[in-house]
Amino acid sequence: MPDQALPGPPLRVLVADDNPVVRAGLTALLSVHGDIEVVAEAADGEQALARAASHRPDVVLLDLRMPGTDGLTALPRLARTATVMMLTYSGEPEVAAEALRRGASGYLVHGEFTAAELVAAVRTVREGRRPVSSSLGLSYEPKRTTSHLQPVMTHSSKARPTRAGGLRRRAAGWLDFGLSSREVEVMDLIAAGMNNRQIAAACFISEKTVKNHINRIFAKLHSSSRSEAIAHWLGTAREGWSR
């Protein structure tokens, strides 16, 4: 279920990654939130620069290693026209530090954030926050969080309701049905209306793995269909908000 949106016009996002599955997954994940609009996609740095110039996004999600013009090369020019957050599998601290020096406003490593944390990071990076994966050992604000993302979940008052709501929903899922953290994430995406392919792309797992998660979710929620599972899940989520 999409979490609480920020007020104001939609946040315009450009997704730049050479992997079409990753692009599709990020677009599907972000597009279910009414306050975020993916206005363009790009497969390399040159496309990112051209499409940023024509679409004027607020935030660019930029992969590091792409064919032709890579993300690090395109970054300084992109950062002059939009807020840029690196979103990559490259977890080398020295590379992250160089990206931040060249103008990136955040650096997230795939596999070190949940879907809800990514959405919150996209919302708050435009406000001047610097979401950085904690494994990089880079800190720009005091560390006061157990989240994988250093500042974004702790220091933005607007992000707190989203984070708290997500934690309550997760607690409800674990306590009431015994869902794992990954199953809770998959169920949230099912409730948001995503199909198996979109969920696989958003979670960076195979469709077969998604089907296995769904089978276990249905068994735990005592459901035989998506609609029945969603009905049970949304009931749990509503209870979770009042706990």
N, C-alpha and C positions, 0 to 999 in steps of 0.2 A: 504494500500500500504506500503511495507517495507520501513523504513526510511533510512536515509543516513548511510552507514556502515563505520566502521573504517578500515584503510588500514592494510595490513599484513595478515598472515595466520588466518584461522578460530579460534575463541575462543572455546575451548573444554569445554563442560559443562556436569556435572553429576546432575541429578534431583533425590533427595531423599525425598520421601513422602509416607506414608502408604496408602493414598487414590489414587486408580488407575485413577480416573477421574481427579484429580488435576495433577497427573503426565502426563497424556495424554494432558491435556490442556496446561501445561507449555511447553511440548515438541513441540506441534503444534505451539504455539505462537512464540517460539524462532527459530524454524526450518525454518520459512519463510524468515529469514534474512541470507543472504549469508555469513556473517562474523561470524556466530555463528553455532556451530555443537553440538547437544546433543549426546554425545558418549555413555551414559549409563543411566539407571534408577535403583533406589533401593527402596525397600519397608520398610526397617528398617535400623538401624545404622550398624549392622553387614554386611548387603549387601552393604551399602555405603562404608564401609572400604575396603571390598574385591574388589569391582568394581573400587574404586579409585586407588587401588594398581595395578590393571590390565590395566585400561584404561588411567591412568595419566591425569585426567582433569585439566584444568586451574582454573575453578571455580566450586564449589559445591553449589547447592541450597539445603539447609538442613531444613527439618521440625523439630520442637522441640519434639512434643509428638508422638512417634511411638511405636508399640509393641516390646517387647524384649529390645534390646539396643536402647535407645532413642537418639534423636539428641544431647542433652546436654552431654551425656556420650561419644558419639562417636566424638564429636567436637574436643577435644585437639589432638587426633591422626590424624583426617582428616586435621586439620590446619597445620600439619607438612609437608603435601604433596601437598596441594592445597589451594587456596584462598576460604574461606567458607563464604557464605552469608546466614544467617538464613531467611527463608521464611515461616511464620507460622501465625496461627490465635491467638497465645498467645501474648497479648498486655500488659503484666505486666512489668512495668519499671524495677523492681528488677530482673526479669528473663532475660530481655534483657541485663541488665548491667552484669549479671553473664556470659551470652553467650559471650559478648564482652571481658570479662576478660579471658575467656577460649580460646580465639583465633579467634572468629568470626570477620570478616572484615566488616560486615554490618548486619542490622536487620530490615527486612521489615514485616509489618503486613498486611495480606490479607484484601482487602477492602479499603486500604489507599493509593493505587497507581493505576495509569492507566497502560494499556498495554505498552504504549510508555515509561513511566517512568521505568517500570521494565526492559525493554530491555536496556535502557540507564544505569541503575544501574548495570546490568550484565557486560556491556562493561567497565565501569569505575572503578568498585570495584577491578579489576585486576591491575589497575594503582595505587592503593594505596588510593583511595577515600573510605569514610565510609558512605554509604547510610543508614540512620536511619530514620524510620517513626517519624514524628514530634510529634505525640501523646504521645510518650514515654518520652518526655522531656529530652532526652539525646542529647548533642551537642558536636561535636568534632571539628567543624569549625564554623566561624561566621555565624549567621543566616541572610541571605540576600535574601530569596526566599519565594514566596507564594506557592511553590510546597509542596506536602505532604512529599517529601524527602528532608532532610536538605541540604547536601552538593552536591549531585551528579549533580543536574541540574544547580548549580550556579558556581561551582569552576572548572569544567572541560571545557577547551576551545574546546575540541573535541566533547563534548556532546551538546554544544550550538546550532549548526546547526540543530540537530535532534529535540531539544526542540522547537526552533523557528519555524521550519517547521511544527511541530505538532500543535503549537498554530495557525499558519496561516491557516492550513487546518481546524482546529476547527472553527476559526473565519469565514472562508468561508462557512462552513456548517451551522453555526448558522444564518449568515446574509442572505445568498442566498436562503436557503431552510427551515430555522427554525427548524433544527434538535437539539435535546437535546444533552448534552454531552455524554450520554450513546449511543444514536443513532449514533453519530459521531464515537464513538469507534467501534460499531458493523459494521458500513459501512466501516471503515478502514480495518477490518478483512475480510469482504466480498471481498473487492478489493484485499486483499492479497491472496485470493483463498481458504479461509477456508469454510468448510461446517457448517451446523447448529450445529452439535454435537461438532465440534472443537471450535466454537465460544462460545457455552455454557460452555465448560470446561475452556476456556481461561478467560472468564468473571465471572466464578463462579455463573452462573445463569442456570435455566432450559431451555431445548430446546423449551418448550412452550413459555417462555418469549422471547427467541430469535425470534421465529416466529412472536410474537406480535410486537417486535421492527421492524422486517423486513417489516411487513405489513404497519406500520406507515411510515417507510423510503420510501417504494415504492410510497405511496400516496404523500409524500412531494416532492419526486424527479420526480413525474409524470412518473413513470416507471412501467412496467408490468412484468419485468424479471430481473434476477441478472445482465445479460450482459448489459442491457439497463441502469440499475442503476449505474453500474461500469463506463460506458461511461460518464454519467452525472457527476459522482463523481470525476473521474480523471480530467475532464475538469475544475471542480471547484478547485481541488487541484492545478492544474497548474497555474490557475489565482492567487490562494492564495500565491504561492511562489513569485510572482512578486509584491505583495502588500506591 
